[in-house]
Amino acid sequence: MAYFTTRDVAAIAALSALWGILNILISPIFWQVTGMPFICDLLAFISLILVVWWTRKFGSASLTGLVVTVLTFILRPGAFFMLAFIVASILFDVLTRAVGYRSSFESGLRGSLILVLFSTLCAGVAGSIVGSLFMGFSTATAVLTFAGLHGVGGIIGGTIGAILVGALMRRKVLPSIQ
């Protein structure tokens, strides 16, 4: 029996497409206008929270990050910064698995706070990788500031993702499994 069901693959594909296409279309414009990296993190963690909630399987967030990165490389070949989001996706996968899917998604405010915390942490890790490896920041202060800006995007995306999951669960759109 396959680990990922067709329902899981559909979730990974749909949320990868959502994150990837919106990231390719909107993030560069937002970056040019503001110089702030919030949108890429916002889109990333909304998608990662939704895919982990939908599948409740270890590896779904990692696979989503990998698919988005490949999609981005196809459409924007020079976007090497997306490699940092593979790391962030894997870390998010590990953290949600470690705390448990039930604790992350079915414990109300506590679960929402866990998701926002994990999103912020993972976005900060992505920001530190992007800042040090791809932006060429040479001081720890510059790297940490850039990581903090990514963390703000993680807070926003984590909050929106947790709100969406809560709304979907209250409306029994995809009843919880397990």
Helices and strands as residue ranges (DSSP letters): H 6-34, H 38-55, H 60-75, G 80-82, H 83-99, H 101-105, H 108-129, I 130-134, H 140-170
